Amino acid sequence: MRQKKVKYATHEVLASQGVLIDIKKINLTQPKTFLEIGSGKGHFITSLAKDHPKNTYIAMEININVCYRILEKKLALNLDNLIIILGDAENLLSYLDHRSIDGLYLNFSDPWPKKKHHKRRLTAPSFMERYVKVLKDQAFIQFRTDQIDLFDSSIEYMHQYIKIEDINYQLEPSNYMTEYEIKKRELGPIYQLVGKVEHHVKENI
Ligand SMILES: C[S@@+](CC[C@H](N)C(=O)[O-])C[C@H]1O[C@@H](n2cnc3c(N)ncnc32)[C@H](O)[C@@H]1O
Protein backbone atom coordinates (compact mmCIF):
# COMPACT_ATOMS: atom_id res chain seq x y z
CA MET A 1 0.00 0.00 0.00
CA ARG A 2 1.21 3.54 -0.81
CA GLN A 3 2.13 5.53 2.29
CA LYS A 4 1.81 9.30 2.64
CA LYS A 5 5.11 11.10 2.14
CA VAL A 6 6.49 12.60 5.33
CA LYS A 7 8.47 15.81 4.77
CA TYR A 8 11.17 15.13 7.39
CA ALA A 9 11.58 11.45 6.56
CA THR A 10 15.01 11.47 4.91
CA HIS A 11 17.86 9.01 5.26
CA GLU A 12 19.96 11.75 6.87
CA VAL A 13 17.36 12.58 9.55
CA LEU A 14 16.73 8.92 10.36
CA ALA A 15 20.44 8.07 10.49
CA SER A 16 21.15 11.06 12.76
CA GLN A 17 18.62 9.64 15.25
CA GLY A 18 20.18 6.17 15.24
CA VAL A 19 17.96 4.38 12.71
CA LEU A 20 20.01 1.73 10.90
CA ILE A 21 20.21 2.66 7.26
CA ASP A 22 23.32 0.76 6.19
CA ILE A 23 23.27 -2.99 6.01
CA LYS A 24 25.54 -4.22 8.79
CA LYS A 25 25.56 -6.66 11.69
CA ILE A 26 23.84 -5.59 14.92
CA ASN A 27 25.61 -6.31 18.17
CA LEU A 28 22.96 -7.57 20.60
CA THR A 29 23.83 -7.33 24.27
CA GLN A 30 20.65 -8.19 26.21
CA PRO A 31 19.72 -11.86 26.70
CA LYS A 32 16.28 -11.54 25.07
CA THR A 33 15.62 -9.91 21.69
CA PHE A 34 12.36 -9.80 19.76
CA LEU A 35 11.90 -8.74 16.16
CA GLU A 36 8.95 -7.36 14.23
CA ILE A 37 9.16 -7.30 10.43
CA GLY A 38 6.97 -4.82 8.56
CA SER A 39 6.31 -2.74 11.68
CA GLY A 40 4.35 -0.02 9.89
CA LYS A 41 3.96 2.99 12.18
CA GLY A 42 5.24 1.02 15.16
CA HIS A 43 2.42 1.10 17.72
CA PHE A 44 2.78 -2.61 18.54
CA ILE A 45 6.58 -2.82 18.91
CA THR A 46 6.94 0.48 20.79
CA SER A 47 4.24 -0.61 23.28
CA LEU A 48 6.08 -3.87 23.88
CA ALA A 49 9.42 -2.07 24.27
CA LYS A 50 7.91 0.39 26.75
CA ASP A 51 6.43 -2.36 28.94
CA HIS A 52 9.50 -4.66 28.85
CA PRO A 53 12.57 -2.46 29.30
CA LYS A 54 14.92 -5.41 29.97
CA ASN A 55 14.30 -6.90 26.52
CA THR A 56 15.64 -5.59 23.25
CA TYR A 57 13.15 -5.04 20.41
CA ILE A 58 13.93 -4.60 16.74
CA ALA A 59 11.53 -2.97 14.30
CA MET A 60 12.31 -3.62 10.65
CA GLU A 61 10.44 -1.54 8.09
CA ILE A 62 11.14 -1.01 4.41
CA ASN A 63 9.14 2.19 3.92
CA ILE A 64 10.90 5.37 5.00
CA ASN A 65 7.70 7.35 5.67
CA VAL A 66 6.23 4.87 8.15
CA CYS A 67 9.70 4.17 9.55
CA TYR A 68 9.82 7.83 10.54
CA ARG A 69 6.60 7.30 12.55
CA ILE A 70 8.29 4.50 14.50
CA LEU A 71 11.18 6.84 15.24
CA GLU A 72 8.80 9.55 16.50
CA LYS A 73 7.29 7.06 18.96
CA LYS A 74 10.71 5.81 20.05
CA LEU A 75 11.83 9.37 20.82
CA ALA A 76 8.56 10.33 22.54
CA LEU A 77 8.73 7.26 24.79
CA ASN A 78 12.50 7.48 25.27
CA LEU A 79 13.00 3.84 24.32
CA ASP A 80 16.66 2.81 24.67
CA ASN A 81 15.73 -0.82 24.07
CA LEU A 82 14.29 -0.37 20.56
CA ILE A 83 16.46 -0.71 17.46
CA ILE A 84 14.89 0.52 14.22
CA ILE A 85 16.06 -0.80 10.87
CA LEU A 86 15.07 0.93 7.66
CA GLY A 87 15.52 -2.12 5.48
CA ASP A 88 14.21 -5.09 3.58
CA ALA A 89 13.56 -8.45 5.23
CA GLU A 90 15.39 -10.02 2.29
CA ASN A 91 18.61 -8.78 3.90
CA LEU A 92 17.81 -10.08 7.38
CA LEU A 93 20.85 -12.36 7.53
CA SER A 94 23.17 -9.40 6.96
CA TYR A 95 21.86 -7.68 10.12
CA LEU A 96 21.43 -10.56 12.54
CA ASP A 97 23.59 -13.44 13.72
CA HIS A 98 22.26 -16.97 13.46
CA ARG A 99 20.19 -18.04 16.46
CA SER A 100 20.16 -14.62 18.09
CA ILE A 101 16.42 -13.81 18.24
CA ASP A 102 13.86 -15.07 20.78
CA GLY A 103 10.66 -14.28 18.91
CA LEU A 104 9.39 -12.85 15.63
CA TYR A 105 6.18 -10.92 15.04
CA LEU A 106 4.60 -10.60 11.61
CA ASN A 107 1.58 -8.33 11.83
CA PHE A 108 -0.79 -7.69 8.94
CA SER A 109 1.85 -8.40 6.32
CA ASP A 110 0.90 -7.33 2.81
CA PRO A 111 -1.35 -10.07 1.33
CA TRP A 112 -0.02 -9.93 -2.26
CA PRO A 113 -3.18 -11.64 -3.62
CA LYS A 114 -1.91 -12.39 -7.15
CA LYS A 115 -0.25 -15.80 -7.42
CA LYS A 116 2.74 -14.40 -9.32
CA HIS A 117 3.45 -12.15 -6.27
CA HIS A 118 3.07 -14.80 -3.53
CA LYS A 119 6.84 -15.08 -3.21
CA ARG A 120 6.86 -11.50 -1.87
CA ARG A 121 4.66 -12.45 1.10
CA LEU A 122 6.60 -12.16 4.35
CA THR A 123 5.41 -15.67 5.28
CA ALA A 124 6.62 -17.22 2.00
CA PRO A 125 9.18 -20.07 2.13
CA SER A 126 12.22 -17.95 1.15
CA PHE A 127 11.53 -15.61 4.09
CA MET A 128 10.79 -18.50 6.47
CA GLU A 129 14.21 -19.96 5.66
CA ARG A 130 15.84 -16.70 6.74
CA TYR A 131 13.71 -16.40 9.90
CA VAL A 132 14.52 -19.90 11.11
CA LYS A 133 18.24 -19.14 10.74
CA VAL A 134 18.16 -16.03 12.95
CA LEU A 135 15.76 -17.51 15.53
CA LYS A 136 16.99 -19.46 18.53
CA ASP A 137 15.85 -23.00 19.21
CA GLN A 138 12.35 -22.82 20.82
CA ALA A 139 11.88 -19.21 19.65
CA PHE A 140 8.36 -18.32 18.50
CA ILE A 141 6.84 -16.81 15.37
CA GLN A 142 3.52 -15.03 15.84
CA PHE A 143 1.63 -14.08 12.69
CA ARG A 144 -1.57 -12.00 12.67
CA THR A 145 -3.76 -10.94 9.76
CA ASP A 146 -7.30 -10.18 8.68
CA GLN A 147 -6.74 -11.81 5.26
CA ILE A 148 -8.09 -15.37 5.25
CA ASP A 149 -6.40 -16.42 1.99
CA LEU A 150 -3.03 -15.22 3.21
CA PHE A 151 -3.64 -16.86 6.59
CA ASP A 152 -4.52 -20.29 5.23
CA SER A 153 -1.65 -20.22 2.71
CA SER A 154 0.74 -19.14 5.45
CA ILE A 155 -0.23 -22.15 7.59
CA GLU A 156 0.85 -24.29 4.64
CA TYR A 157 4.12 -22.42 4.10
CA MET A 158 5.00 -22.18 7.77
CA HIS A 159 4.37 -25.70 8.94
CA GLN A 160 7.35 -26.85 6.88
CA TYR A 161 9.65 -24.67 8.99
CA ILE A 162 8.16 -24.45 12.49
CA LYS A 163 5.95 -26.48 14.81
CA ILE A 164 2.58 -24.73 14.72
CA GLU A 165 1.20 -24.66 18.24
CA ASP A 166 -1.90 -22.50 17.98
CA ILE A 167 -4.24 -21.41 15.20
CA ASN A 168 -6.96 -18.93 16.10
CA TYR A 169 -9.68 -17.78 13.69
CA GLN A 170 -11.28 -15.32 16.11
CA LEU A 171 -8.53 -13.58 18.05
CA GLU A 172 -9.69 -11.47 20.99
CA PRO A 173 -8.32 -7.90 21.34
CA SER A 174 -5.18 -7.60 23.47
CA ASN A 175 -2.95 -4.94 25.00
CA TYR A 176 -0.60 -5.10 22.02
CA MET A 177 -2.25 -4.31 18.70
CA THR A 178 -0.93 -2.63 15.56
CA GLU A 179 -2.49 0.32 13.78
CA TYR A 180 -3.90 -2.11 11.18
CA GLU A 181 -5.36 -4.44 13.79
CA ILE A 182 -7.22 -1.60 15.49
CA LYS A 183 -8.76 -0.58 12.14
CA LYS A 184 -9.44 -4.07 10.76
CA ARG A 185 -11.17 -5.29 13.93
CA GLU A 186 -14.11 -3.07 13.01
CA LEU A 187 -14.56 -4.97 9.74
CA GLY A 188 -14.24 -8.64 10.68
CA PRO A 189 -12.29 -11.39 12.43
CA ILE A 190 -8.56 -11.32 13.11
CA TYR A 191 -6.59 -14.53 12.63
CA GLN A 192 -3.44 -15.55 14.51
CA LEU A 193 -0.97 -18.37 14.22
CA VAL A 194 1.80 -19.10 16.74
CA GLY A 195 4.58 -21.59 16.14
CA LYS A 196 7.89 -22.62 17.58
CA VAL A 197 11.30 -23.20 16.02
CA GLU A 198 12.71 -26.67 16.59
CA HIS A 199 16.23 -26.70 15.24
CA HIS A 200 16.95 -30.20 16.53
CA VAL A 201 13.95 -31.64 14.63
CA LYS A 202 14.91 -29.87 11.36
CA GLU A 203 18.51 -31.01 11.71
CA ASN A 204 17.42 -34.64 12.06
CA ILE A 205 15.34 -34.65 8.87
C1 LIG B 1 0.00 -3.81 5.62
S1 LIG B 1 1.31 -2.96 6.42
C2 LIG B 1 1.11 -3.43 8.14
C3 LIG B 1 1.88 -2.54 9.07
C4 LIG B 1 1.83 -2.92 10.56
N1 LIG B 1 2.45 -4.21 10.80
C5 LIG B 1 0.41 -2.91 11.07
O1 LIG B 1 -0.13 -4.00 11.32
O2 LIG B 1 -0.15 -1.82 11.28
C6 LIG B 1 2.73 -3.96 5.97
C7 LIG B 1 4.06 -3.31 6.25
O3 LIG B 1 5.11 -4.19 5.91
C8 LIG B 1 6.16 -3.44 5.30
N2 LIG B 1 6.96 -4.38 4.48
C9 LIG B 1 6.52 -5.01 3.37
N3 LIG B 1 7.51 -5.76 2.85
C10 LIG B 1 8.60 -5.61 3.66
C11 LIG B 1 9.92 -6.13 3.63
N4 LIG B 1 10.32 -6.96 2.67
N5 LIG B 1 10.77 -5.77 4.62
C12 LIG B 1 10.37 -4.92 5.61
N6 LIG B 1 9.12 -4.38 5.67
C13 LIG B 1 8.24 -4.72 4.72
C14 LIG B 1 5.41 -2.40 4.51
O4 LIG B 1 6.21 -1.28 4.16
C15 LIG B 1 4.27 -2.03 5.45
O5 LIG B 1 4.61 -0.98 6.33
The ligand as an SDF file (V2000), in Angstrom:
LIG
                    3D

 27 29  0  0  0  0  0  0  0  0999 V2000
   -0.0010   -3.8070    5.6170 C   0  0  0  0  0  0  0  0  0  0  0  0
    1.3130   -2.9650    6.4170 S   0  0  0  0  0  0  0  0  0  0  0  0
    1.1090   -3.4300    8.1410 C   0  0  0  0  0  0  0  0  0  0  0  0
    1.8850   -2.5360    9.0710 C   0  0  0  0  0  0  0  0  0  0  0  0
    1.8280   -2.9150   10.5590 C   0  0  0  0  0  0  0  0  0  0  0  0
    2.4460   -4.2060   10.8030 N   0  0  0  0  0  0  0  0  0  0  0  0
    0.4150   -2.9110   11.0740 C   0  0  0  0  0  0  0  0  0  0  0  0
   -0.1290   -3.9970   11.3240 O   0  0  0  0  0  0  0  0  0  0  0  0
   -0.1520   -1.8200   11.2830 O   0  0  0  0  0  0  0  0  0  0  0  0
    2.7300   -3.9630    5.9670 C   0  0  0  0  0  0  0  0  0  0  0  0
    4.0570   -3.3110    6.2540 C   0  0  0  0  0  0  0  0  0  0  0  0
    5.1110   -4.1920    5.9110 O   0  0  0  0  0  0  0  0  0  0  0  0
    6.1600   -3.4420    5.3030 C   0  0  0  0  0  0  0  0  0  0  0  0
    6.9550   -4.3770    4.4810 N   0  0  0  0  0  0  0  0  0  0  0  0
    6.5210   -5.0080    3.3710 C   0  0  0  0  0  0  0  0  0  0  0  0
    7.5110   -5.7620    2.8530 N   0  0  0  0  0  0  0  0  0  0  0  0
    8.5960   -5.6070    3.6630 C   0  0  0  0  0  0  0  0  0  0  0  0
    9.9200   -6.1260    3.6270 C   0  0  0  0  0  0  0  0  0  0  0  0
   10.3170   -6.9570    2.6660 N   0  0  0  0  0  0  0  0  0  0  0  0
   10.7690   -5.7680    4.6200 N   0  0  0  0  0  0  0  0  0  0  0  0
   10.3740   -4.9170    5.6050 C   0  0  0  0  0  0  0  0  0  0  0  0
    9.1230   -4.3840    5.6730 N   0  0  0  0  0  0  0  0  0  0  0  0
    8.2400   -4.7220    4.7160 C   0  0  0  0  0  0  0  0  0  0  0  0
    5.4110   -2.3960    4.5050 C   0  0  0  0  0  0  0  0  0  0  0  0
    6.2130   -1.2800    4.1640 O   0  0  0  0  0  0  0  0  0  0  0  0
    4.2710   -2.0290    5.4450 C   0  0  0  0  0  0  0  0  0  0  0  0
    4.6110   -0.9810    6.3330 O   0  0  0  0  0  0  0  0  0  0  0  0
  1  2  1  0
  2  3  1  0
  2 10  1  0
  3  4  1  0
  4  5  1  0
  5  6  1  0
  5  7  1  0
  7  8  2  0
  7  9  1  0
 10 11  1  0
 11 12  1  0
 11 26  1  0
 12 13  1  0
 13 14  1  0
 13 24  1  0
 14 15  1  0
 14 23  1  0
 15 16  2  0
 16 17  1  0
 17 18  1  0
 17 23  2  0
 18 19  1  0
 18 20  2  0
 20 21  1  0
 21 22  2  0
 22 23  1  0
 24 25  1  0
 24 26  1  0
 26 27  1  0
M  CHG  2   2   1   9  -1
M  END
$$$$
